[in-house]
Amino acid sequence: VQVVESGGALVQPGGSLRLSCAASGFTFSTYAMSWFRQAPGQERKLVATISHDGTATRYEDSVKGRFSVSRDNAANTVYLQMSGLKSEDTAVYYCQPVGTGAWGQGTQVTVSS
């Protein structure tokens, strides 16, 4: 199982960013996928989850209405579209196939003026 996150950047407050997670080594279309984030000095926390077929999504309360998770099963990729970014969204973002315990290297998102 391998996942590679990308798309992180430095962005101003109120800005937008789209993260990508390319997956390999497992049957992507049969796994729900989750995005997590870990801010400095804090535990890694669940941000969003999408079902295996993309028909169901769930979000942590602080990102509801600002973040949107989607997937392309033909491309073995899951996305996290982030808008209305705030300084408290600054973190390393990770994706994970639900139930596998697999982690990638993460991608850094920094929200700052």
N, C-alpha and C positions, 0 to 999 in steps of 0.2 A: 504494500500500500504506500503510495507516494502522493503528496500534495505539495504544490508550489504556489505560494501566494505572491501577488505582484500588484502594483498600482499605487502603493503608498507614496506620499509626498508631503511637502510643507504647503499648507493652504491657509488662507486668511479666514477668520471667523465669518460665518455666513456662506462660505464657499461650498463647492461640491467636489466629489471625488468618486470614482468607481474602482473598486478592488476586484481582482480576478483571482480565481483559484483553479489551477489546472491539475486534474487528478489522473492517476494511472495506477495500474497494478491490481485493480479490482473492477467488478462490474458496476460502473458508476451509476447506471440508471436504476439499480436496485437499492441504492442507499440514500436515506435522508442525509442532508449535509447541514452542518452548523458553522456559524462564524462566532468566534470568541475574540475578546480583546484583553490585553493586560497592560495597565498603566504602571508607571514606575512605582515600586514599593507596594503594589497591590496584587491581589490574587487574579488569576485569569477568570474572566466572567463570560457567560453565554450572552450573545447579542441577538442572534437570529437563527432560525432553523427553517429549512424548506424540505418538504416531503420528496420522496424519490421521483415522483412524476411532476413536481412543481405545482400541484393543485392546492397545497396547503402551506401556509407560512405562519411563523410565530415570532414575536419580537419582545425584547426586554423593554420595560416601560419607558425608559429614558430615551429610546430611539424611535418609538412608535410615531409614525407620521413624518419622520425625517429619513429613515433608512428603508431600503427595499431590497430584498433578496430575490434572486432569480437564478435560473440554471438553463444550460443548453446541453441536453443529454447527448446530442450528436457530436458535440465538441468536448465532452467530458469536463465541462467547466461550470463553476458556480460563481456568481457575481454578488457584490454588495454595493449598491448605489447609495451614496451618502450625500445628503444635502442639508442645508442649514447647520453646517458644522459649528461646534462650540469648542472652547478650549478643553473642556472636560472629555471630549472625544479623543484627545491625544492618547495614543496607545500603540502597542504592536498588535496587529490584527492577524488572527490565525483562522484557517478553516479546518474542518475535521469531518470525515465520514462518521456518522453517528454510530456509536457502539464499537469503533475500532481502536480507539486510543491513539491513533496515529496523528502526529503533528508535523507540520512543515517548519520552515525557518521564520515564518511570519513576515509581515510587511509593515513598516513604520508609517504611521499617520501622525503628523504634527499640525495642530491648529493654533496658529499664532499670527499676530499682526507684526 
